[in-house]
């Protein structure tokens, strides 16, 4: 991964603010302490709605479930959509911060799980509030309509589609432009990065149910062992990348979860696998998904499983790749270089993570979209990791801890500048 790294002195040579208003930092800490899982973001949505109303926006709640839409009309001009996502992750926080989350939420299986903002959506919401305030206070500098949305359920990819299905572009002004940001653990707070085109990979969640014939662990010959078959399937998936995939086309298959069995000496009837699949090409993504089903069935046949015990493969949330509109991305990048200095605008390779922001652009090809990365790592921690030859905790890690004040400050300044550029008075 190519990252252009520069000394701290150069990074500080730009013009970006170094600290956010204390109430935005306090808001961030409150949101961080109270994360909510996908489609359960009622408290977070209520906070954003109240803040937008206080800034003068017309606000509609419960769009696409728990989403909010805040509209500020300011004369003739284009319509710009600015998105922040709101949901947390089912992760037990291990940062040790005084404002660390101890929240619990209802998981998809109905059980309770610890919840953490391990992907920085609390940063996104705090920046969103700052941008709403700044745009409302600077109406003399721009003209058009600003539509700011608080999106539910980005994790898993259902939230954007839910808002669109609930009439986002029919009940509210339809944008010609859409902007979003995402905090990033690869670069320090006070920096940004704008992907010129490819930003985030297509991502699918895949469930594989491996059925067998259970029995006593001492008599395996009387069973068809699904644990053994699951292991063979996991190993069998590796050639889909190492031998069947074009090395110039990135692809990832990860088995993130395997569950089966209850006791040392019992061969279970069933094992469940959960996978994630990533690529940048739609045809390649389908090839990988088809390959998973083929490998699962083939390994079962090779292991002598009967026809009625063939693995069942189900594809969930197959999200398209996120690609920025080149013209808008170039304008945003040039704006940031001019405003913050080249040292603060860092070049990064495309990410194999996935996002559903592109659903807003895919709903109408005429909509120009750009997502940019917001550095979130404390500078001292970033420098120390470089010295050790290691990295700081990544997104979705229980130890991920953004540096709130400079991260939020840069986010508000960058997004506000981009929004004012799109909505500049003619």
C-alpha positions, 0 to 999 in steps of 0.5 A: 500500500502506497502512503506518502509520509511526511515529517510532522513539521511539514504536516503542521505547515498547512492552514487547517485548524488544530482543535475542534470546538469543545462542545463538538469534542464533548458530543463525540465522547457522548456518542462514543459512549453510547453506540447503537447497532444498525437500525437501532440508532434512535438516540444518535438520530435524535441528537443529529435531528435536534442539532440540525433543527437548532441550526435552522434546517427542516428535519424529517426523522425515521427515513429508512428506519432510523435515518434523518434528512435535514434540508436547508434551502438557500436560493437558486443553485444545485442540490448537494447531499452530505452524508454521515453514517451512525451505526456502531459495531458488535465489538467489546471496546478495549481502548481503556479510554475514560469515555469507552463504551460499555453499551450493549445492543441486540444482535441479529440473532436476538442475543445481546452483544457489546457495542463499540464505535470501532469504525469512527461513525461517532467522528462522522456524526460530530463532523456532520453537526459542525458542518451543519452549523458552519453552512447555516452560519455562512449562507451569504457565501453559497447558494442552492440546497443542502441536504444532510442525511444521517444514515443508518446501517452502513455496516452491512450495507442496508442503510442507504438502500433503505433510505432510497426505498423510503423515498429519499430522492422523491420526498426530498430535493434530489441531489446533483452532487453527494459528498461523504467522508470516512475517518482513516487509521492509515494517516494522522489526524490533520490530514485528508486523502481524496481517491481519484476514482476507486475508493472502496471495494465491492463487498458481499457477506456469505453464509455457508451452512454445512450440514452433517450427520452427528454422533459420538466423537469416539465413533466418527465412522458412523457420522458425516463430520461437518467440522471436518468438512468446514475445515476442508471448505476453508482450505479449498477456498484459498485457490480461488484467490491464489490460483484462479484470480488475476493478480492484477485484479484485487480480491479477498475471501475471508472466513470471519466466523465458524460455529459448530458443536457443543462438547469435546466428544460430540460430532455436531449435525451442523457448522455455520461459516460466515465469509466476506468477499471483496473485489473491484469488478462486478464480474470478478465478484460474481466469479468469487461468489460462484466459486465459493458455492462450487468449492463447498459442494465439491468438498462435500461430494469428495467427503462422501456426504449425501445429496440431502446434506450438501452445503447451502450457500447464501449471499447477503448484502452484495454491495457494489464498489465505491468509485468517486466521480473523477471530475468532482474528486479532482475538484475536491482534491485541488481545493484541499491542496490549495487550502491545506497544502500538499503535505496534508493531502496524502495519496493512498491506495484504494481500500478493500473495505466496503461502503454503501455510499455509492448507492446514492450515486448508483440511483441516478448516474447523473449524480456526481459523488466523492468520498474522502478519507479523514486522518484520525490517528494521534500524531504521537501514536502514528510516529511511534508506530512508524518508528517501531515498524508497526501500525496503530489499531485499524478500523473494526479493532477493539483498540481503535481510538481516534484523536478527537479534537484535530480529527473533528476540526479537520473534518469540519473544515474540509467538508465545509470547504467542499460543500461551499465549493459545490454550492458557490454563488455564481 
